[in-house]
Each structure stands twice: as C-alpha cells, then as structure tokens.
Amino acid sequence: MQKSTAMDFNRYSLDPSTYDEMFLPNGEPREHSRRLHETLTNLSAEDLGNIQERVTRSFSNEGISFTVYGDEEGAERIIPVDCIPRVLSGAEWQHLESGLTQRLGALNMFLEDVYNEARIIADGVIPVDVVLGCPQYRVEMRGFSAPHGVWVTICGTDIVRTNDGFRVLEDNLRVPSGVSYMIANRKAVKASLRILYRGSQVREVENYGRLLLDCLRELAPRDYSDPTIALLTPGVYNSSFYEHMFLARELGAELVEGRDLLVNNGFVYMRTTDGLRRVDVIYRRVNDEFLDPLAFRPDSMLGVPGLLHAYKLGNVTLANAPGTGVADDKSVYAYVPDMIRYYLSEEPILANVETYLCRRPDELEYTLDNLDKLVVKRVGESGGYGMLVGPHATPQERDEYAKQVRANPADFISQPTLALSRAPCLIEGDFEPRHVDLRPFVLRGRETRIVPGAFCRVALRRGSLVVNSSQGGGGKDLWVLED
C-alpha cells in the first residue's frame, strides 16, 4: 500500500505585518525551526493526523479540563491542544528569563513599599488614587512585611511577540493558573515526537514541581527542611480544580478545602485521621475576598477564619500573599516600567504594551474616538472577560461598550490592537497560522527560578486574537532549545 503524500506548507499564508514563529518573511524556516519544519514536511497527512489524535486523546484520558462559567452547555471541557510545538532559541529564552526576573523583583518591591512607607507614591512616580483606588488594594495588609520581601511566589506573566519584539501583556500575581497545561502539553507532544524531541535538545520543564517546592520550603516560618505544605482549593467546582490536584501531587502537599483547616492560638492546623497537624505553608488557590471570613467577606464558606491573623503573626506562610492584586491591576500595569527604574535603577528589559488610562480625560477621549482600532479592557478582569476587541466588534457593540466606559472611566484601559505573532497549527488536516502568546511561570523563594518553558496559548478560531481557553483558545507545547 502506497504511503499518502507528505505534508507541505504550500498553502500556508505569511503576512509581512505579522511575525511568524516558524518562518522568515521570505518563506525560509528560521534557523531554530529548521529541524521541526523538516520533520513536519516528511510526515504524511495520515501520520500527522494520528499524532494530533494521540495528543488530544492524552488530554482526554488525563481529564485535563477547564470550566467555562456562564456556558449554557454546562461548562466542563477538555482544553484543545495543537500537536505542533512552538520553538524558541536559547538566546530568545535568555532574554525573556532576564526580563521576567527583573520584572518580578520590581513588583515584589512595589508591594512591600505600597503597604508600608509608600515611597513610590510620595515621590510622585505613581498617583495615589491609582493605588489606593484599586479594588485589589487590601487595607488589611498595611504595615505588613512579607517573609524575605516575597509577596509573589508564583507569577504567570503573559508575553506576546510582534515584529517589534517581545512585550509583556499582563502580570498574573494573585492565583495564576495554567502551569499544569504547560506540563501536560509537554508530556503529550514529547511522547508523539520522541525522535524529533531528542534530536532538538529541548530543555526540560518537568522539574517545575521540585522548583516550586524549593521556593515554598525557603519561605516557611520554621527553619527546617521538611515543612508541612498544603494546597488550599475552593473545591471540585472551581475551573482549575484539575490543576489543583496536579500541583498537590507534584508538591507532595495535602489538597485541602477551607473546612479542613482551623486556626488555634495563632497557628494553622489541618484535620487528619490522626488528629490535628500544624501547617507551615499554604499555597492558596482561593481569591483574597474568600480567604478569611474574619478579615474579608464574612459570608465566605471557602476560607479559614483567623488565617490572615496567623499569617501576620508569622506562624504560616501564604503563597501568594493577600493584596498582591494591586500590582496586576491593568492601570497599575502601565507604571511597571517606572517601578523597574525606581526600585532597581535599571531600564526595563521587556517592554510593556502601550496603554491608555481612561481615568485621564485626554486618554479617555482618545479611546472613545478610536474604539474601532483599540482593545479596551476592564482593569480588574482576567481570562478575556469584560474586554472589547474594537476591530472585531460591531458598531452597536462599540456604542454599548462606550456607554460603560463613559459611566466609569477609571475602570478601563485601552491598548493598540497588536499583530500577535502566529505559529503553524494543524487545522482540519492542513497547516494554518494562528495567533499565539506565552505564559511563563516565574517562581520566587529566596531566589528566582524559571523553568525553560511556558503555557503557549493559541487563538484557534480563524482571525481571532483572543487566546484564552474560556474564549475559544487552546494550547500548544513550547520548546526552548539548548544553544
């Protein structure tokens, strides 16, 4: 039986205004993508289809799912995954790693500052109303100093690339998710492309759990090598519950809900079949407002009464600290390059996306006059919710959104519609370009650690710029090569 014809990129479209992750503008493969390109073009459509099927089946068998809130069909879905990896050179990754380390350092210093002396406000670098008016600024944290100055232990930073280079789209500092997808993507794709994987000298990401465990141990209040660590989850109905189970296994931590913990005499204890056991570190995946009903929302059934008090006494470590959301607010984001200059006396290695703050009258009017060209976002939203992609919206949708912006300008920012880089995906048996971004995970204990990989998100709908899985996006593996 004759083997079916090998795949090719003859119908793959390149756009000079959009950076392609695999190809140069002249259609030649980029140097670090040559081996991947050669492998793909030597595979038949049947072979590649089988690889895609195995990768998809791997996610289904593992139950790697997410929840779409408000979805009439009921929510629980297997995340779509594309079998073609995105490839970065070692030099590109080194640039990202340096910029991410610098950025998280400044963000931790900012949090320590604004909850204490607030020098950055007094010196006029960032307006007081931007910080104190942020809904995520927690007055309960004033006067508190985080252990070793580490407010943010786990950061998921979203990075995009255009023809002008890499840019930070946003920082996720509260309860960042997606790292389980990074590792699951790697496991699935590596198993299906073993020869290519070994020959490409791809750097590993499977040690993420060990690196996170090292960071959590370093921040424990008791100075010994084996502190008790618990992962606090809102429960099985949370959209990221699969990830909570995955990370608890990776860390060797107990997966607990609020009802499994209690505070006694300023210490946190876990209920076990052998009685109470003291907990030293809590990796919390519960949002601030639900964390402690005595400190935040009194109607919360997800948190632990007295937990914040125990944290402030230094008897337990919370990762991440309550109050970190003020540093990933989309209005505060605009000032991160200034934070880097202020605290570190360095120029930012990774640039921000140009951002207009609608709280400023002139930038509000610019936004309203150019809604058809801009992306407009609510400052406190995430996951692709509450945003308007102007060029893809109808005139009626833009008019309705403009009313919301005018009603509360401080709640919105706008940014240019970026030509996000594209990477090849297998779509209905053919290679097609789709827009992508990256979410690397930056860990901070007494030093910064970053695994050489990321959750690479992809906008699977043709023409879409929205990569969030809750909005129709999917994922693919990221290969960082040894140079």
N, C-alpha and C positions, 0 to 999 in steps of 0.2 A: 504494500500500500504506500503510495507516494505521500510524503510529508507535505502539509499545506505550506503555502508561500510564506516566507519570512516577513515580519512586520517592517514598516518603514515610516519615515516622517514626511513623506511627500505632501501630505495634506495638512501638515502642522503649520499653523499661521504664526508668523513673527510680526511684531508691531514695534517700530523703532522708538516709540514713545514709552514703551514698557520693557523693563529689564526682564530678560528670560534667564531662569536659573540654570538651564542646560546649554543654551545656545548663545553664541556671539551674534551681533546684528547681521553678519554676513551668512549666517546659517551653519557655520562650523561649530562643533561641540566645544565648550570651554574645556580647558586643559584638565581640570579635576573631574569633569563629567565624561571624559572620553571612554573610559572602561565601561561605565554604565550604558552609554549610548551604543557601544559596540555589542554588548550583551543583548540589549533590547532588540536591536535590528537583526540579530541572529536567531531570535526566537520566532516561532510561528504564532499566528493568532490563537491557535488552539492551546499552545504551550502557555502563552501569556494569560489567556482566559482561565486556564487551570490554576495558575499561580494566584490570580485575583480571587478565584473561588476558594482556594485554601486559606488565604489571608482573611477573607470575610468569614469563613467558617470558624476560624480560630477565635475571632471576636465573639461569634455567636455561642460557641461551645464554652467560652470562659464567662459568658454572661456580662460582657463589658458593655454597659448600657448607661444612658443618661435619661433624665426626665425633662419633658417639655411642659412647663406649667401653663395651664390655660388651654392645652391642646384637647380638642373635643374627643379625639380618639382614645385619650386616656394616657398618653404620656410616656410610657416606658419604651425606649427604642434602643436598638443596637447602633452604636455610632458608626457611620460609614467610614471605611478606610480604603485608601488607594494603595495599590501594591508597589508603585514606582517611587523609590526614595528620592528625597531632595538631598543634594550633595553640597557640602561646604568644604573649602580647603582649610588646612590647618592655620594658615595666616589669617583667613577671614574669621575663624573662630577665636583666635588670639585677640583680635581687635574687639570682638564682642565681649569676650571674657574680661578684658581690661576695663571696658566701658561699664559693664554691669557691676563689677567690683567697686569702681569709683562711685557709681550712682547709689548703690545701696549704702555705702559708707556715709554719703551726704544725707540720705533720707533718715538713717538712724540718728545722726547728729541733729537733724532738724526736729525730730520727735522729742529727743531728750531736751532740746532747747525750748520748744514752744510749751512744754508742760512744766518748765521751770523758769529760767531767767528771761526767756523770750527776747534774747538779744537781737535776733534777726528782724523782729518787729520793731524794736526800739531804734535800730539802725536804719530803718526805712527800706529794707530790702524787699519785704513783702507786707502788704497792707494788713492792718489789724483785723479789718472786717472779713478779709478772705479767710483768715484762720479761725477767728472766734465765731464767725458766722457760718462756718461749715457744720452741717448736721452731724458729721462724724467726729467733731472735736468733743472729747469727753471731759467735762469739768471735773469729774470724779478722779481723773488721773493727775490733776495739778499737784505739783510738789513731789511727784514720784519719780525716782530714777530707776530705770530698768537694769537688771543684773548685767554688768560689763558694758552698759550702754546699748544693749541689744534689745530694741523694741521689736524688730522684724527679724525673725529667724528664717522664715521661708518666704521668698518673694518670687512671684511669677511675672516677669516683665514681657510685655507684648512688643515685638520688634517687626517692622516692615522694611522692605527694601524698594527703592525706586532707582531711576537712573542716576540720582544724586548720592546714592549710598544708603547705608542702614540708618534708620531713625526709630526712636522709642515712641510707640503709640500710646502706651499707658503702663503704669505700675500697679500690680495687684498685691496689696500688702495686708489684707485682712485675713481671708481664708482662701488663698489661691488654690485653684484646682487644675487638674489635667495631667499631673505627673504620671498617673497610672496609665494614661493613654500613650505617653511617651515610651514607657517600658513595654507595654503590650504591642505597640506598633513595631518596636524593635524585635521582639520575640517572634512575631508572626512573619515579618518580612525576612528576617535572618534565616528562619527555617526553610523558606521557599527559594532563597537566592544564596545558598551557602557558598558555592564556589566563587561567585562574584564578591560576596561579603569578605571572605578571607583574602582574596587577591587584592582588594581595595584598601586593606589596612585601615578598617574603620575603628575609631575609638569607641570604647565600651561605655554603656550607660547603666548597666545592671547593678552597679555598686551604689546607686543613689540611696537606697535604704541604709546602707552602712554609713555613708557620709552624713545623712540626716541624724542617725543615731549618735554619731560622734558629737554633732553640734548640740543636741539635746542634753547629752551627758555633761558636756562642758558648762552648760548653763544651770545645772541642777544646784539647789541650795546647799546640799550636803556634799562635802568634798570627798566622795569615794567613787569607785569605778563602776558600780552597778546600781544606779538609782532606779527606783520604780517609775516606769513611764506608762501613762495611759493616753489613749486617743479618745477624745470626747466627741461623740457624734450626735446629731439631732435625732437619728434613728433611721429605720429602714425606708421611710418615705422621702428622705432627702434625695435630691437629684444626683448627689455624688456619693451615695452610700457604697456603691461598688468600690470606689477609690478608698473610702474609709477602711473597709475590710482589707483591701490590698495592702495599704500602708501599715495597718496594725500588724499584719503578718510579717511584712518586711522588717519592721522595727522590733518584733518580739514583744510588742506592747499589748496591754489589755484594751479591748474595744469596749468602751463604756458609754452609757447614757447618763444624763444628769441624776436620775433616780438611783444609780449605782454608787454615787459618791455622797459624802457628807463632810461637813466641816465641824470639828470639835476642838475647842480650845485654841483656835487659830491654825490648826493643821487639817489637811485634807486626807480623808481615808476612803478606801474602796471596800465595798462589801464583797466578801468572798465566802465560799463554803466553809473556810477555816476561821472565819471571823474577820475583823477589820484589819486592813493592811494600809499603811501610810503610803501616800502617793507623793513623789517628788517633782515630777514634770508632767504637765498636761499639754499635749498637742491638741489644741482645740479647733474643731471644725464647726463650732457654733458661733453665730454672729454676736457682736457685742451686746446688743439690746436684749438678747435672750440668755446671756451667760450667767447672770446672778440676779434673781428677783429682788434681792435686798438693795442692790445698787442701781439696777437699770429697770427693765419692765417688770412690775410686780406681778403681772399675770403670766409670766413665763413658766412653762412646765418643762422646759428643756435644760435649764441651767441648774446651778448648785447654790443654795442660799449660803452667803458668807464667803464665797470663793474669792471675790475681789479683796476682801479684808485679809484673807490668808496670803494672797499674792503680795499685797502691800507690806505685810509683816516680813516677807522674805522666806516664808515657810514652804512655798510651792512656786514653781516657775510655769508661766503660761506662754506658750508659743502659738501664735504671735500675741503680743501684749494688747490688751484693750486700748482703744484710742488710736491705733495705727491708721485707721481710715482717713484721718485728716490729711495724711501725706499722699494718699492716692485719689483724693478728690480731683476732679478734672480741672477745676480752677487753680488749685494749688500746683497741679502738674506743670502749668505754664511757668512757674517760678523755679523748677528743679535746676535748670542750668545756672540760675543765680545762686541757689543753695550750694552747688558744687564750687563755684567761685568763692563764695563767702566762707564756707567751712574748711575747704581744702586748699584754697588758693591755687586752683588748677582750672584749666579750660576743660569743658565737657568733652569727653572722647566720643560719646554718642549724642547726636543732636536730637532735639525734640521735633515734633511736627509743629509747624506754625499754628498758633492758636489765638483766636479772638475771644475775649471775655465779654459776654453780653452785659455784664454788670457795668461796663464802661459805655457811656452813651454813644460815643463815636463808633465803637466796635459793634454795638447793638444795631445801629443804623446800617453799617456796612453789611452785617449778617442778613438783615431783613431785605436789603437791596439786592443781595446775591444768593438768595436761597436756592436758586436753580443750579448753582455751581458748588455749594458747600455741603459738608456733612455737619449736622448740628446734633449735639448730644446733651442730655441732662447730666449735671455734674456728679450726681451720686449713683447713677445707674451703671450696670455692667451686663455682660452677656449679650450685647447687641440690642438690648431693650431700650425703649424710650428715645430712639435716635431717628433722624431723618437723613436719608441719602438724597440730597436735593436733585441731582441729575436723573435719578431713577424714580422720583416721585411725580405724581400728577399735580397739575396746578391747584386742584382742590385740596390735595393733601398738604401742599406747601402753605396754602392760605390758612388751613386749620392749625397747622403747626405754628405759624407766625402769631396767631392769637395767643397760644400758650406762651411763646417767648415774650411777647409784649406784656403779658399779665405778670410774669415773674422773671425778669431778665437775668437776675443773679443765679438762676437755676440752670443756665445754659451756657455752653461754649460752642464755637464753630471752628472748623478746620477746612482747609482745601481738600477737594476730592483727589486723593492720591492715586496715581497709576501704580498700584501694588504690583510687585514682581509676579511673574507667572512661572509655573513649572508644569512639565508634562504629566497628564493623568490618563488612565485608561478609561475612556468613556464609550460605552456601547461598542467595544471591540476595536477602538481606534485611539490614537494619541491625540489629545486635545489639550491646549494650555488652560490652566485655571489659576486664579489669583491665590497667593499664599501669604501667611505670616509665620512668625515663630514665637513660642513662649518658652524660653529657657527658665530654669529654676535655680535661683541663687540662694545659697544657704549660708547662714552666719551663726557661728558659735563664738569662740574666742578668735577665730579666723574665718575668712570667707572661703567657701568651697562651691564649685560649679561643675556638675557633670557635663562632659562634652556632647551635649545633645539637647533636644527640645521637643515639645509637643508642636509639631508643624501642622497648623490648621489650614484648610483649603476650602475655598468657596466653590462647591461642586456644581452649583447652578450656573449655567452658561451666562456670562456677563456680570454675575453678581460680585460685589466687593465685600460681602458680609461672610466672614469665615466661621462665625460661632456655630457650634453644633445645634444649638437651640433654634437657629435661624436657617437651617438647611445646609450647614457646612459639615465637613468631615475632617479626617486626619490622614497624615502620611508620616513615614519614618524620616528622620533627619540623620544623614551620615556625615560625621566630621572625620576627615581623613588625616592620617599622620603625614606630615610634610617630610 
